[in-house]
Amino acid sequence: SNLSRVRGADADRRLAEQIKIKEREILLKEEEEALRREREIEDRERQRSVDRARERERQRESQRQREEEKARLRAEKEREEKARRERMAETPQQALHRLYEPIFRFLW
């Protein structure tokens, strides 16, 4: 009887130890899973940040190209306007001369 009580107590202690070990394993797995999820969240956030930075850079480049195109068109328009003003300053006789002179030079 005494021996069976000792054996029962040993069995209870072994069972309690096995339960503690299992609980620790479960706890470690839960912690690892939580860390894995946290890393995934951080990775996604980092990727979003990189994507936002790329989008901002793309927008800046697009804006720069639009501004360059506007400046080019403005300069071209100014050249055309200057040429138009210079032509308007000509008398009709000068304009006719400017038109015919290359033809006469070619023929003679």
C-alpha positions as CSV (number, residue, x, y, z in Angstrom):
1,S,0.0,0.0,0.0
2,N,2.8,2.4,1.0
3,L,4.7,1.3,-2.2
4,S,1.7,2.0,-4.4
5,R,1.3,5.4,-2.9
6,V,5.0,6.2,-3.6
7,R,4.6,4.9,-7.1
8,G,1.4,6.9,-7.6
9,A,3.2,10.1,-6.3
10,D,6.1,9.4,-8.7
11,A,3.7,9.0,-11.5
12,D,2.0,12.2,-10.6
13,R,5.3,14.1,-10.4
14,R,6.3,12.7,-13.8
15,L,3.0,13.6,-15.3
16,A,3.2,17.1,-13.8
17,E,6.8,17.5,-15.2
18,Q,5.6,16.4,-18.7
19,I,2.7,18.8,-18.5
20,K,5.1,21.7,-17.6
21,I,7.4,20.7,-20.5
22,K,4.5,20.7,-22.9
23,E,3.3,24.0,-21.6
24,R,6.8,25.5,-22.1
25,E,6.9,24.1,-25.6
26,I,3.5,25.6,-26.4
27,L,4.5,28.9,-24.9
28,L,7.7,29.0,-27.0
29,K,5.8,28.1,-30.2
30,E,3.3,30.9,-29.4
31,E,6.2,33.4,-28.8
32,E,7.9,32.3,-32.0
33,E,4.6,32.7,-34.0
34,A,4.1,36.1,-32.5
35,L,7.7,37.2,-33.4
36,R,7.2,35.8,-36.9
37,R,3.9,37.8,-37.4
38,E,5.6,40.9,-36.0
39,R,8.5,40.5,-38.5
40,E,6.0,40.0,-41.3
41,I,4.2,43.2,-40.3
42,E,7.5,45.1,-40.1
43,D,8.5,43.8,-43.5
44,R,5.2,44.8,-45.1
45,E,5.5,48.3,-43.5
46,R,9.1,48.6,-44.7
47,Q,8.0,47.6,-48.2
48,R,5.1,50.1,-48.1
49,S,7.6,52.8,-47.1
50,V,9.9,51.9,-50.0
51,D,6.9,51.9,-52.4
52,R,5.8,55.3,-51.1
53,A,9.3,56.7,-51.6
54,R,9.5,55.3,-55.1
55,E,6.1,56.8,-55.9
56,R,7.2,60.2,-54.6
57,E,10.4,60.0,-56.6
58,R,8.4,59.1,-59.7
59,Q,6.1,62.0,-59.2
60,R,9.0,64.4,-58.7
61,E,10.6,63.1,-61.9
62,S,7.3,63.5,-63.8
63,Q,6.9,67.1,-62.4
64,R,10.5,67.9,-63.4
65,Q,9.9,66.6,-66.9
66,R,6.7,68.7,-67.2
67,E,8.5,71.8,-66.0
68,E,11.4,71.2,-68.5
69,E,8.9,70.8,-71.3
70,K,7.1,74.0,-70.3
71,A,10.4,75.9,-70.2
72,R,11.3,74.5,-73.6
73,L,8.0,75.5,-75.1
74,R,8.2,78.9,-73.5
75,A,11.7,79.5,-74.9
76,E,10.5,78.3,-78.4
77,K,7.5,80.7,-78.2
78,E,9.8,83.6,-77.2
79,R,12.1,82.9,-80.2
80,E,9.1,82.8,-82.5
81,E,7.7,86.0,-81.0
82,K,11.1,87.7,-81.4
83,A,11.4,86.6,-85.0
84,R,7.8,87.8,-85.7
85,R,8.6,91.2,-84.1
86,E,11.7,91.5,-86.2
87,R,9.8,90.6,-89.4
88,M,7.1,93.1,-88.5
89,A,9.7,95.8,-88.2
90,E,10.5,95.2,-91.9
91,T,8.9,97.4,-94.5
92,P,7.0,95.6,-97.2
93,Q,9.9,96.3,-99.6
94,Q,12.4,94.7,-97.2
95,A,10.2,91.7,-96.7
96,L,9.9,91.3,-100.5
97,H,13.7,91.7,-100.8
98,R,14.3,89.0,-98.1
99,L,12.0,86.7,-100.0
100,Y,13.4,87.1,-103.5
101,E,17.1,87.5,-102.6
102,P,17.8,83.7,-102.1
103,I,16.1,83.0,-105.4
104,F,18.2,85.5,-107.3
105,R,21.4,84.3,-105.7
106,F,20.6,80.8,-106.8
107,L,19.8,81.8,-110.3
108,W,22.8,84.0,-110.8
